[in-house]
Amino acid sequence: MSRLGLATAAAAVALFAAAGTIRADSQDYELVERGRYVAVAADCVACHSVPGGKPYAGGVRLDTPFGALVAPNITPDRETGIGAWTEDDLRRALHEGIGRGGKRLYPAMPYPAYTKMTDEDVRALWAYLTTLEPVNNAVDVNQLPFPFDIRLSMAGWNLLNFEPGRFRPDPRKTEEWNRGAYLVEALGHCGTCHTPKTALGADEDDRALEGANLQAWYAPAITTDTRTGIGGWSKEQLVAYLKTGANHATIASGPMAEEIRNSSSKMTDADLAAMATYLLDQPPPGGEAPARLAADDGRMRAGGAIYQDSCAACHGGDGAGQTHLFPTLAGSGVVQADDPATLIRLVLEGSRGVATDARPTAPAMPPLGWRLSDEQVAAVVTYIRNAWDNAARPVSAADVGKVRRAVAAR
Amino acid sequence: MASKLPHKDVVIIGLGWSGAILANELCDEGLDVVAIERGPWRDTAKDFNIGYAPDELRYNSRQELMLRPAQLTVTARNNAGQTALPMRQFGSFHPGNGVGGAGVHWAGITWRFSPADFRLRSHYSERYGAQAIPDGMTIQDWGLTYEDMEPCYDRFEYLAGISGKAGNLNGEKQEGGNPFEGARKRDYPNPPMMQTYGPTLFAETTAGMGYKPFPIPSALLSRTYTNPLGVTMGQCTFCGFCTNYGCANYSKASAQTTVLPVLMRKPNFEARTLCEVMRVNLDSTGKKATGVTYVDSSGEEFEQPADLVILCAFMLDNVRLMMLSGIGTPYDPQTGKGALGRNFCYQMANQAVGFFDPAKYNFNNFIGGGATGMAIDEFNNDNFDHGPLGFLGGGSTRCAPIGAEPISKRPTPPGSPTWGSGWKKATRDSYLSNLSVGCEASSYADRGNFLDLDPTYKDRFGRPLMRITFDFPENDVKMSAYVTGKVAEIVRAMGAREVVENPRTRPWSVVPYQSTHVVGGTAMGADPSTSVVNPFLQSWDVPNVFTVGANVFPQNSGYNPTGTVGALAFRAADAIRSRYLKAPGPLVHA
């Protein structure tokens, strides 16, 4: 994506925002370009493409608590994609969770977020999708077990959990704030990963963006909590993270690395700034921080020794890390999250930071699960969570075993 | 029959320091570049896990990162009267293999050669008269000046994040830097590394003797650094596992930690690993390369056509590929005619080990790094008067604690038992209280030292092996004895109660490790009768072939070579970008 292209996309967005609905030829460059940008911001490619496969031809397997779903082919292939769909079919899918022919979608497709998309964005997205190369790739979408495999069950789910309706700007807030809200809540569907889910798999609306576990990762809180969230980040630091994958404190890896690679690194600076404005303007969720473990606790002593041996060379004795290379552990939300799954997983199997044009290094955390037992991982993770000014509940060997098994099963 | 592949603009042989720099520069020029690398893909994330990167048995004793003789070796002899035999285990030097090349397992000491180095024969003739250069010593000028190299050194130092202290900024001497260095336009990108006790004592002692100690310029980083390509490196932790190891902390500059993260993202670059180039193909005139032929790991042969072929492999392999491809005139030691294989040189690695009173001295030698330490340059190059000495050359003297690996670093004083409880006691007494000071010294060309193709021994593809004919010339042996004596004086002055001097002596042996700084064979120069490539590293005979590596050194300086190899990579890249592509053909008319 060239800078010129981004600028053009931004200009197109601005134009549409100003002019309201503009009727244009569906092959119109500006409409298609806006649709491409909507697809980027909505990160459609994350689910609807497999690495190395044709874009949007489907195939990513999503493991939900209810079973597996595979994201469908959304290229304009008539037989296996959406070539026989109309723009209204797409609108209904995004806004109501109902596919062509009345087939109910599963909310793994984030229609509870996309229902907030503007008609203009849906229209642009449709225009863009019709320009894609049709790929004949049949995808067996529904791999859920009984009774979840019955799509009609989603009618009941929707009744309980789904509130259709477009995004409503808050007139008391700035245009930027509202743009950010739209991007976070609708297109970016951040809550799909970051908002805790009910037993039925729906967003716990009163705990929006407080962190959630899925695909054996814990997507950390992106609230303004200063301990577990991103309340300590400035707007510029949050924009740097979304744009380049790295900021003063951390580097994205895991599913967020994919999001940055495919989506936010390709968004306009103005949109990223808007998202940051919105996210950092939310009230902190409150709640008491757990008491910090005493330094002479046996787990802290054992964990501290392992930390000196295996972690301190990169992350430093003070947990400060090295900017753009080794994440800061002191004060980190991922480290202090109530659910330690991501932290444990990083220690067990390592990870690789995202590479972007601005930050191409892509440093790696080496896997240590082959040389540390569950007890040792629990000790070192407990130490990291309670060293310096950190505070979080201790982690048990059983917690580590659970993550080790979940990771091995993938 | 080779399968013919689609055309590329540039094929680069070898993806180490030089290959990565050239590829990145030429991709920026918009060219389609493919690098063909005989070894495996390697990167920090996948291969240098903090949990096993410092495995001495694996990486030092068994040389896992290096070329294995079963894949390719060389034959060696001391003089033309002997029959060369193959090296069945690499001892004296360790050729690299795989992405990053020897630049993965180097120590990280990164010098600029001195201004006199680049016009060595002229310099000595001017100062001492032409007769001071012995018959048979075929040292020569490089065909360029230090001033030509300065911007290239600068680019390499900023790419690699070298930590050091300038000694000469635009002609102004800088306190605490090397007073003998050539003028640099700006300081190193990073401050010097911290010093442990040994180098600190060395600096105090040598300063007291009237010398000017300065920190060794280091490719191990003194702080977090983001290079001009946007790649970030980390601060060195002094773990002591650099030489022979990959760095797990992103702290040692290598192609992996400086260039490849950017290069591999470029859509016009492709790397093919585990592919060994058989030869550079020439057209019927023999004056133009048409590409290369290579064999992949399944034994399948491919022809890769290209407009430009750049040899960036290990120096011995660059020389050999030119010989196997018929590029250049092979050297004849009888007549002295021909330049291909001529001026093969090495590095005189001298040392004095001091054994100190363990009750008073604890050097904590296991805290170290391949390029930490302090140096003096009073006995290097022509920084001292050679007039009365009867030899030319010298070396950089330094106290560089590279680490004290538990298997191999067990120095004991002479006369100690070599096994049993007596040896254990001597080891225990000496481990913390011994200190070595080295002098990495020049190696000057000699008419009898050269490279050619072995008449008997072949590689696994049936191609003749490279044959090394080499011994330390009389001049260098005299120089070694002199500088080692000076080093020993320093170690005694530091307080050692016993000092062992290890100067290089004849004959050269392939068995003990000495240095991987083998150089020459395709010397660069302004005169095609004594050089294989011109001052832009372009073949005199086949102008669309360039080569970058220590193989273009006409002789070796008293410095480690990598800084100069890196600078030459930028020089070649610049010559191709700003001159060759505008008018493909010879850049210098002989």
Interface residues (C-beta under 8 A of the other chain):
Chain A: S310 A313 C314 Q322 T323 H324 L325 F326 G350 R352 A355 D357 A358 R359 P360 T361 A362 P363 A364 P366 P367 L368 W370 R371
Chain B: T44 A45 K46 N49 I50 G51 T224 T226 L229 G230 V231 T232 M233 G234 Q235 T237 C239 A248 N249 Y250 P261 V262 R265
